[in-house]
């Protein structure tokens, strides 16, 4: 079934008994056995992607179940793995402490086989539902911040990132460059070759930006045929090197159309934010974008397929 259970108990007899009960019902395909809480925690650390459920004894001479729960709850990565405590003490205090310490359930020893199976089945089902919900939420979040066509960050997420990088640049005093990019004569591509060809051109440009930029850089689709690039810790001259590299590769990369491959070009405008001690002199993000837009306009006016640095960005 691809499921893994971690059984923690100082009694080898109990560990074997629990495994036999599970094997008889084909409940798990993998078993990890530990004789105390510390050994169990080490198993959990090295197998966190595999463990689906934990059964843990409360009273163990070396490292008991409550100490194990303390370690487990200190690691957020383990929060979704359910724990069923096995206790020979049939008192309310022990049961309550188990639940308030991070366990999802408890079972009193000696336990009935069918009760063990039923409780484990419930928590396996709950964990499966939780895993599916997390996956759906992750996919939804990815869709919410990604442009469907180009798979680049969309404008909303790009601007949120811009805000974070802007604040980080101010905090550490490092330059932040913004590059505004616009495909040249994009309307002609759509008019002459169709909108599918236009979409292909956007995808080609987006892939070049994504594949060419450095790990800490962020490309995004700003809107229509416009893209943006955030280049942290990069001055204007450095941004020009990065932008020119992208521009050259885009010009050399063919775009498929029904009438054969075509070439596209892109123009880019750069503005760079140099933090200073006087925050009153800091340009706003909107101003940085406007300056890059002005440089992009110059690139278009000067013949397209080129990179222009906004004049004030050439020196801090």
C-alpha positions as a printed Julia matrix, in Angstrom:
316×3 Matrix{Float64}:
   0.0    0.0     0.0
   3.05   2.25    0.19
   2.37   3.22    3.83
   4.95   3.28    6.61
   4.33   2.97   10.35
   6.8    3.73   13.14
   6.29   1.54   16.23
   8.03   2.73   19.42
   7.93   0.42   22.44
  10.59  -0.92   24.81
   8.92  -4.35   24.68
  10.0   -6.4    21.69
   6.99  -8.62   22.27
   4.6   -5.65   21.93
   6.37  -4.41   18.81
   6.08  -7.82   17.18
   2.45  -8.19   18.27
   1.46  -4.81   16.74
   3.25  -5.65   13.51
   1.55  -9.04   13.27
  -1.87  -7.4    13.72
  -1.15  -4.89   10.94
   0.34  -7.48    8.6
  -2.72  -9.68    8.99
  -4.85  -6.78    7.69
  -2.29  -5.61    5.11
  -2.41  -2.13    6.65
   1.18  -1.08    5.99
   3.91  -2.03    3.56
   6.81  -0.77    5.67
   7.59  -1.03    9.37
  10.11   0.91   11.46
  10.72  -0.43   14.98
  12.27   1.54   17.85
  12.9    0.52   21.46
  12.64   4.01   23.01
  11.61   7.56   22.2
  15.05   8.82   21.17
  15.61   5.94   18.75
  12.12   6.55   17.39
  12.83  10.25   16.91
  16.03   9.46   15.01
  14.03   7.14   12.75
  11.5    9.94   12.23
  14.18  12.49   11.31
  15.74  10.22    8.7
  12.42   8.96    7.32
  10.08  11.96    7.65
   8.89  11.67    4.04
   7.95   8.02    4.52
   6.33   7.79    7.97
   2.53   7.96    7.82
   1.63   7.06   11.4
   3.35   6.53   14.76
   2.44   4.22   17.61
   4.35   5.13   20.77
   4.43   3.61   24.26
   4.11   6.06   27.14
   6.33   4.42   29.76
   9.83   3.51   28.56
  12.89   3.41   30.83
  15.4    5.29   28.64
  13.37   7.94   26.8
   9.62   7.86   27.38
   6.73   8.7    25.1
   6.13  12.19   26.48
   9.73  13.17   25.79
   9.29  11.82   22.26
   6.17  13.95   21.81
   8.08  17.02   23.03
  10.76  16.48   20.4
   8.23  15.77   17.66
   6.09  18.84   18.35
   9.23  21.03   18.28
   9.61  20.22   14.58
   6.87  21.73   12.38
   7.75  19.3     9.58
   6.36  16.45   11.68
   3.11  18.15   12.68
   0.93  16.25   10.21
   2.09  12.76   11.24
  -0.5   11.32   13.66
   0.6    9.68   16.92
  -1.36   7.05   18.83
  -0.04   6.53   22.36
  -0.02   3.06   23.88
  -0.41   3.16   27.65
  -0.75   0.53   30.33
  -2.02   3.18   32.73
  -5.79   3.42   32.47
  -6.1    6.77   34.23
  -7.54  10.03   32.97
  -4.42  12.08   33.78
  -2.18  10.0    31.49
  -4.73  10.06   28.67
  -5.23  13.81   28.92
  -1.48  14.45   29.05
  -1.03  12.31   25.93
  -3.59  14.34   23.98
  -2.39  17.75   25.22
   1.25  16.85   24.5
   0.62  16.31   20.81
  -0.85  12.82   20.39
  -3.99  12.38   18.29
  -5.26   9.32   20.15
  -4.4    6.74   22.78
  -4.98   3.05   23.33
  -4.87   1.22   26.65
  -2.78  -1.97   26.93
  -3.57  -4.77   26.7
  -5.43  -3.64   23.6
  -7.98  -5.5    21.52
  -6.73  -6.23   17.99
  -9.86  -4.95   16.29
  -9.84  -1.72   18.29
  -6.23  -1.12   17.29
  -7.08  -1.71   13.64
 -10.13   0.57   13.78
  -8.3    3.47   15.43
  -5.33   3.22   13.09
  -7.61   3.03   10.04
  -9.38   6.22   11.12
  -6.13   8.17   11.52
  -4.74   6.84    8.25
  -7.87   8.05    6.49
  -7.69  11.45    8.19
  -4.04  11.87    7.24
  -4.77  10.93    3.64
  -7.51  13.56    3.5
  -5.19  16.15    5.04
  -2.43  15.29    2.55
  -4.85  15.62   -0.35
  -6.08  18.98    0.97
  -2.51  20.28    1.32
  -1.73  19.21   -2.23
  -4.86  20.94   -3.54
  -4.02  24.09   -1.59
  -0.46  24.03   -2.92
  -1.73  23.67   -6.49
  -4.23  26.48   -5.95
  -1.52  28.74   -4.53
   0.73  27.95   -7.47
  -2.08  28.8    -9.88
  -2.85  31.98   -7.94
   0.69  33.33   -8.36
   1.61  31.94  -11.78
   0.74  33.16  -15.26
  -1.11  30.32  -16.96
   0.55  30.73  -20.38
   4.19  31.46  -19.58
   4.39  29.76  -16.15
   6.23  32.82  -14.86
   5.12  34.65  -11.71
   2.08  36.77  -12.53
   1.95  40.51  -11.99
   0.44  40.27   -8.5
   3.08  37.91   -7.18
   5.84  39.77   -9.03
   4.85  43.07   -7.39
   4.66  41.42   -3.97
   8.2   40.15   -4.55
   9.25  43.61   -5.74
   8.04  45.06   -2.43
   9.98  42.48   -0.41
  13.17  42.97   -2.41
  12.82  46.76   -2.15
  12.64  46.56    1.65
  15.54  44.11    1.74
  17.65  46.42   -0.43
  16.99  49.29    1.98
  17.81  47.12    4.99
  21.14  45.87    3.67
  22.1   48.84    1.51
  22.43  46.77   -1.67
  21.37  47.97   -5.14
  18.22  46.56   -6.72
  17.77  46.66  -10.48
  14.46  46.43  -12.3
  14.29  45.6   -16.0
  11.14  46.25  -17.99
  10.95  44.14  -21.16
   8.64  44.39  -24.16
   8.54  42.14  -27.23
   9.12  44.15  -30.4
   6.32  44.44  -32.96
   4.26  41.87  -31.1
   1.02  43.03  -32.71
   2.52  42.23  -36.12
   3.25  38.67  -34.99
  -0.39  38.22  -34.0
  -1.69  39.91  -37.17
   0.59  38.07  -39.61
   0.91  34.65  -38.01
  -2.06  34.32  -35.64
  -2.55  34.43  -31.91
  -1.13  30.94  -31.38
   2.15  32.18  -32.84
   1.9   35.17  -30.51
   1.43  32.84  -27.56
   4.44  30.8   -28.72
   6.52  33.98  -28.82
   5.55  34.8   -25.23
   6.41  31.27  -24.11
   9.8   31.41  -25.85
  10.69  34.75  -24.27
   9.51  33.58  -20.83
  11.59  30.39  -21.02
  14.71  32.31  -21.98
  14.27  34.69  -19.05
  13.63  31.83  -16.64
  16.55  29.72  -17.88
  19.05  32.58  -18.18
  18.54  34.49  -14.95
  20.44  33.67  -11.78
  18.92  31.83   -8.85
  18.15  34.98   -6.84
  16.73  36.88   -9.82
  13.01  36.87  -10.55
  11.34  37.15  -13.96
   7.62  37.82  -14.22
   4.94  38.51  -16.76
   3.95  42.11  -16.23
   1.06  42.04  -18.7
   0.4   41.53  -22.42
   3.77  41.28  -24.17
   5.58  42.92  -21.23
   7.85  41.15  -18.79
   9.76  42.32  -15.74
  12.98  41.2   -14.15
  14.05  41.82  -10.55
  17.8   41.64  -10.06
  18.73  41.91   -6.35
  22.22  43.07   -5.36
  22.84  44.19   -8.94
  23.89  47.63  -10.13
  22.9   49.1   -13.49
  25.99  47.86  -15.31
  25.48  44.34  -13.98
  21.82  44.46  -14.95
  22.79  45.47  -18.47
  25.01  42.41  -18.8
  22.18  40.13  -17.68
  19.59  41.87  -19.86
  21.79  41.82  -22.97
  22.4   38.11  -22.51
  18.65  37.45  -22.39
  18.02  39.76  -25.35
  20.6   37.99  -27.52
  19.31  34.52  -26.72
  15.7   35.54  -27.46
  16.77  36.9   -30.85
  18.48  33.59  -31.64
  15.61  31.34  -30.52
  13.1   30.41  -33.24
   9.36  30.71  -32.68
   7.12  28.13  -34.33
   4.23  29.28  -36.53
   2.0   27.62  -39.11
   4.09  29.37  -41.76
   7.44  28.21  -40.44
   9.79  29.48  -37.77
  10.2   33.2   -37.19
  12.55  35.3   -35.08
  11.51  37.78  -32.42
  13.35  40.53  -30.58
  12.85  42.28  -27.28
  13.63  45.75  -25.96
  14.54  46.44  -22.34
  14.76  49.42  -20.01
  16.71  49.37  -16.74
  16.34  51.41  -13.58
  18.39  50.78  -10.45
  17.58  51.63   -6.85
  20.64  52.58   -4.78
  19.67  52.8    -1.09
  21.03  55.78    0.8
  21.04  56.74    4.45
  18.48  59.46    3.76
  15.24  57.57    3.2
  13.56  60.77    2.04
  15.62  60.45   -1.14
  14.48  56.92   -1.86
  12.34  56.59   -5.0
   9.11  54.66   -4.62
   8.59  51.37   -6.41
   6.22  53.16   -8.78
   8.96  55.66   -9.58
  11.48  52.88  -10.24
   9.0   51.27  -12.65
   8.31  54.61  -14.37
  12.03  55.19  -14.86
  12.46  51.74  -16.38
   9.45  52.38  -18.6
  11.07  55.59  -19.81
  14.29  53.74  -20.61
  12.27  51.08  -22.46
  10.62  53.83  -24.51
  14.08  55.08  -25.49
  15.09  51.56  -26.53
  12.06  51.39  -28.8
  12.73  54.85  -30.22
  16.39  54.02  -30.87
  15.55  51.04  -33.09
  14.34  48.26  -30.77
  16.21  45.05  -29.87
  18.4   46.87  -27.41
  18.9   47.6   -23.72
  18.83  51.15  -22.34
  19.78  52.18  -18.82
  17.85  55.04  -17.26
  20.34  57.9   -16.93
  20.07  58.3   -13.17
  20.83  54.62  -12.63
  24.41  54.84  -13.95
  25.79  56.02  -10.62
  24.71  55.75   -7.0
